[in-house]
């Protein structure tokens, strides 16, 4: 069973992908994350023991999905209609398809990340406010550069069902040889990616990122690349249990696995806009 965070919060670091005017303000961090100028790494979000347990759930579910003609067909159709072509060595297992007890453990992990963002990365939590756009800019007269704390609690949004996720997410992605996810953008406020397998358990793989300064002509929101791209500016293969956090504008890819097996937990999400959802149903 997943345990609560220890009193000592995980350490985090910033991986810069583009040069930018330097401001040490914590509010600048959220804006640069939103614009695809950086990726955040949060260490020790899950312990090796927790990852091993969740990894077991993911592999079993992936094997079961592949063994079921109906589940395999449903997965193929879902990916066929998505923005990223199906990959021979990739299997996606939606968390909602797991046993409720197992799904709850993944939800507890999400709750842990949300709590960390609220407490340690307030400028990232601020991106979920109603008047903040995809660039991290405010769309009203509110001043994002002011020192006022965020009025949004990511933990509260998560607990109340106030988050909306990308199709078939949260999910477990299992990558075996030839498995990859082509370059794309997520078009959500935040993505959380947590490796459940150790980087020593596979060759190749990792998550490639292109900087916002070099993404001219790269895919638009939610769209795959239409032509081969240059090599990503950086490929991250963080330790097991270390979370990557990045914004919906950043172009990224699941790099091809050559040998072994790479397994990740993934969730791309935004705040649920109830008023817009009501309008969409009229």
N, C-alpha and C positions, 0 to 999 in steps of 0.2 A: 504494500500500500504506500502511496506517495505520502511523504511526511511534509510538515510545514517548513517554511524557510527558517533557517537558524537565525539567531539574533544578529549574526554578522551577515550583512547583505552581500550578495555576489558583487564582484568588481565588474565594471564595464569600461570599454575603451571605444574610441572612435577610429574607424578606418576612413580616411579622407580619399575621395575619388576625384575631386576637382579643387583647384585653388579658389579661394574666396577671401574677401576682406575679413581679417581676423577680429573677431569679437569674442571675448571670454564669457559674455552673458549666456546663461543657461537657456534663455529664450531663443538665442540664435541657433542652438543645436537642433531644436525641433524644426525650425524653418529650413535648415540645410538638409535635414533628413527628408523632409517633404519634397524638396527640389531635386533629390537624387545626388546630392553632393557628398554623401557619406553613408556608411553602414555602421551600425552599432553592434558590438559584441558584448554579451553579458555572460560571464563565466559561471559555471557551477549552478545553473538553474535546476538541473536534475542530476542526481548522483549516478555513478556507474551502476549501482544496484537497481535504481529506478529505471534507468535506460534499458538495462538487460530485461527487466520485466515487460516494459512497454514494447521493446523490440520483439520479444516472443509473441506478444499479441498481434503485432503487425505482420510478422512473417506467417503466422498461422492463418490469419484472415486473408492474406494475399494468396496463399496456397489454396484455401477453400474457394476463393473467388475464381481462380484459374481452373479449378476442377469442376466448377459448375457451369454448364453450358449457358444457362439463363443469366447468371451473374456476369459471365465473361462477355456475353452479347450485350447486356445492358451497359457494361463498362465501355465497350467499344463504341456503342451508339452515343454515349454521353461525351466521350472524347472526340468522336467524329464531328459532333456539332459544336465543339468548343473551338477556341482560337489556336490550339496547339495540336498539331498532328500526333496521332498515336505513335509511340515508340515501342519497338519490338521488345526491349528489355525492361520496360517500365510498367509497374502496376500501381494504381491509386486505390486506396481503401478509405472511403469516407468513414469518419469516426462514428457517425450515426448508425453504420451497419454493424458495429461491434455489439457484444453483449453489454447491457446497461452498466454493469459493474465496471467493465473495462473502459467503456466510454466515459464514465465518471472520473476515472483516474486521469484521462487526458484532459478533461474539463478542469480538474484540479490544477493541472499544469498550466492551463491557460489563465486560471485565476491567479496563480503565482506570478506569472509574467505581468498581468494587469496591475497587481499590487506593487510590483517593483517599479513599473513605469510611473504610477501615481506618486510614489515616495521618493524615487531617485531621479526621475526624468520628467519633471513637471511640464517642460516645454513640449515634450512629445504628447503627453496627455492633453495639452492645450489644443493640439491639432484636431481633436474630436469635438471641439466646440462648434455650435451651429453656424457661426458666422466666419469660420475659417475655411478657405478654399484648398484645392489640391496643392497649391504652391506654399501653403502655410501662411498666406496673407489673409488679413481680415477683410470682409466684404461690407462691413458697416463702419461706423465712426469709432468703434472700439480700437484701442491701440495695443497691438500685440507686443510691442517693444516695452510696454510698461512693466513694472515690477510686481504687478498684482498676480497672485497665484491663480492657477487654472480653476475655473468654476466647474469643470467636468471631472468626475471620478470614473476612470476606466473600469475599475473594479465594480462600481455600481452599475455601469452600463452592461457589463458582462453578466452580473448576477440577475439583472432584471430582464434579460433578453433584449437589451438595447443595441446589440451589435448585429450587423448583417455581413455574411461571409460570401466569398467567391463560390462559384458552383462546385458542389461536392466537397466543400471544405467546412470545418477543419478535416484534415486527412493525413494518412500515412502514405508516403511515396516510397516504393521499393524499387531500387535500380539495380539490375543485374547487367552482365556484359551487353553492350550496345544500348543500354538504357540511357536516355537523355531527355531533357526538356528544352526545346528550342528557345532562342532569345525572345523575350516578351516583356510587357509591363503588366502589373497587376490591377491597376486602376482602383485601388483601395487606399484608405488612409495609412494603413500599417500592415506589414507582413511580419509574422514571427516564424522563424525556421529553426528547429532544434534537431541536430543529428542524434539519432538513437544508436547508431553503430559507430564504432571507432574508425577514424581515418586509416588506421592500419589494416582494416578488414577489406579494403578495396584499393585498386589502383585507378588513376584517372579520377573522374567525378569531381565533386565540389560544386560550388556555386560561382559562376562567373558574373562579373559586374562591369558595365560600361559607364564611364563617367558622363555626367550631363554635358560636359564641355565637348564631348566627342560623339554625341548621339544623334547628330544631324542625319536625317534619312533613316534612322532606326525606327522600329515599329511604334505605332501610336498606342494609346491606352488599350490594353487587353488584346492587342494584335501581335501575331508572330512576325518574325522577319520574313520578307518576301524574297530576299536574296542573301547569299552568304555574307557574313559580317567579318570585320577584322577581329583579331583576338581580343578578348576582354581585357580591360585595364588591370584587373586583379581577379584571381580565383581564390576563394576562401574555403578551406577545409578545416573548420574549427573542431576542437576536441568534442568527444561525446558529451552531451548534456549542456553545451555552450550555445546560447541562443543568438541568432542573427536577427536584427531588427532593421527594416528598411521601408522606404516610402513607395507609394504606388506609381510614381513617375519613373523610377529607375529601371533601366533596361538590364535584364539579368537572364541567366540560363542555367539549367541543370546540366553540367558538363558530362560528356559520355563516360560511362564506367567501362574500363577495359577488362578488369578481372575482379572477382569478389562480389560483394553485395553492399550497397549503400542504402540505409533506411533513415528517413527523416520524418519528423512531425511538422506539419505546415498549416498555417492559418493566415489568410489575408482578409482583412475586415475593415469596416467603417461604422460610424454611428448610424443607427437606423433612423431615417427621416420619415416619421409617421405621416406628416402632412403630404409629402411627395408620394408616398405609397398609396394613400387614399385617393389622390388625384389620378394616379395611374390605373386605378380600378374602375374609374367612372366612365 
